Structure formats: C-alpha cells, structure tokens
C-alpha cells in the first residue's frame, strides 16, 4: 500500500494567495467556518491516524494506484511515447473520489453530519454521495437543470446512493449556478454542514486542500515512471481544466521541476471568438469569483459571462487560483480544444485503444494534435474520467456512426 505524503509543495502564502490570485472572499456568516476548516485541515492532514485511513481507503476502496498505461497506437500516431494515467478506473469512474475521501474524513472529524456539494458532469456529485454513504452522513447535491438533463445516469447514481439531488434553474442551469446554490445553502446551515468543494476553486483553504488530496495522482506518476522508464518525471503532463482539480493533481509534484512541460487544456466550446466558450485563461479577466480572485469570463463592466462547453464538467466561467498563477507566470502552457476537436479525440481513443473517455478528458487528448514531440519524449495525459456518463451526448452529437 502506498503512503501518500500530502506535503505542501504549493506556491501559496498564509492568506491563500498564489501570486496575485487566491484569497478568501466570503460572507461574514461563513468566516468562522472557513477559519475552523483551515484549523482542522492543518491538524488532520499531518495526523498519522488520518493519513493511514486516507491511504487505506484509496487502496482498498477506491482501487489505487491507477495504472499508467502506454497507449501503443496513439504513440505510433504521434511518433512518441503516450501514457494515459487511468483515473477513469477509480471507483466511481473519475479522479473526484480522491478529494472526496479526504474532505469526507475531515468533515467526520469536525463533527459535521451533512455533506453538500456542487456538480456539473456529475462525477463529483457521485463521489460525494459515495463518501456520504460510506461514512453514514446526509448528502445534498446541487446540480444545474441543464446538467441534470445531460448527465442523467450520474443523477440516478447519486439518488441510489441516498443523496438528494437539488435542481438549480438559475442562469443557464450549469456548474456555476450550482456553485452559487451550494454556497447559499452553506450560508443558511453553517453549523452542521460541510461544503465539499470538488475543484481547486473557492476561498482559501479549498484550493490548497483539493490540490493536496489530488496530489496522489502525480505522486503515483513519479513512482510508476521510475519503474517503467528509469526516471521519475515525464517530458509532458497534459490535463484538461474546468475548475482545475485533475490538472492540479497531475501537475502537483512537477510544479518545481523545469524538466517537465505542464500543459493545461481549456474548453473552447464553439470558439474563443464567440460568446459560447469556457476558456477563462485565454479570454478572461482577473476578478473575484466564488470566494477567490482568479481569471473569469466577464464583460467590461465586470459582469460574469455564462460559460459554455459540450462537456458539463468544463463549463465553468473561472479557474482555480493556482492554475491562474501558473499560467500567468508561464509555468503552465495553456491550449484550447473546441467541442468538435474533443469529440474527434474521444472517437480516436475509443477506436484505437478501446477506451471511451469522459468528454472532459477528451479535451486533453485533443491537445496532442496541437503539439510537437520528439521520438523519445514521455507524454502523460491525465485521463480524468470515463465516458459512460457522456454516452447520450456522444450518441446525439457524434452522428450515426456511434448509433449504428
């Protein structure tokens, strides 16, 4: 069984700032909760019993470590060595369970009886509902009405796990609106409720907590490459970004290693030159969103624009402050993949490797076509989730080829 160090390797100060991004902008009613949360996190993340339970559940319940799989046909196609970090093989089907386990254990130790969460693609909702059932806690999941329609299989899974799924009709009924509703619910029930944020967003210490619990991904990559290739680092790590949880996890142990090129792939939607995009790093502006200063899709008057992507998990109008900082300093290269490119990449992986990826992960795969590699490069793509939840979209959008 792997012992995950969970060390703090982040460029974050005591106030939760990553350079100019971050902080904790919360209503007065939540200030005490945020302080209690940070104190509890500092205490338990270094507690031996907590760490042993976290490690044990990741190993015996989640199924970690996930494989680092060399995709032979993709490697041949791109003339290099393409490895897939198979987070899609986790229990519940995505990387989200890593962080949900960590925060769920923390909530239990804090004496909370109810978990609430927001979700877009539904994977974080499923992970939170799973952990609530595992730990014997009540659970409410806030989900945009449009995402409920697009992600019905995950909605059914959440309900079967005992969670109440609350439909959010405000705005365009997607992830940002679900976050608003979950924050409002936390404000109304600050004492008995733990808000289990699924991405590396929100007020400090959430971006740090999520990043550290997801750091198990890059820690495994290092160990696996040492065995496979005789060195503990790749030349490239590629990950999709919405809020940024899977990317921060895949990048974490390589942030200070300049030998590793970190590539974050935004959802371009129908194009960065249109209003239907989710590429906040490419076309966004610095402002406060959901408790932290980051890059946000907004107009010149500071009004937040609705994000759009074919992928429910990426249609968020902002990005986590860590990734905003890494992009601003040039440590992370930002690429954009639009809807059509993501669909094409999903079909390619399915037909060439027998793996159906989540639409989120398909954006990372689509970026490979925009990059140039050397034959001896090692390229790790974080395959953050599986595509079961997206089959209706694949069937309806990708045409008769899928449905025949």
Secondary structure, DSSP 4 states (H G I P E B T S, - for coil): ---------S---TTSEETTEE-----HHHHHHHHHHHHHHHHHTT-HHHHHHHHHHIIIII-PSPPEEE-HHHHHHHTSEEEEEEGGGSTTSBTHHHHHHHHHHHHHHTT--EEEEEESSSHHHHHHHHHHHHHT-EEEEEEEHHHHHHTHHHHHHHHHTTPEEEEE-STTSSHHHHHHHHHHHHHHSTTTEEE---SS-SSTTHHHHHHHHHTHHHHHHHHHHHHHHSSS--SEEEEEESS-HHHHHHHGGGTT-TTSEEEEEEEEET-TTSSS---HHHH-EEEEETTEEEEE-B-TTSPBPPP--SSTTT--S---HHHHHHHHTTSEEEEEEEHHHHHHHHHHHHHHHS--B-HHHHHHHHHGGG----TT-EEEEEE-BBGGGGHHHHHHHS-HHHH-
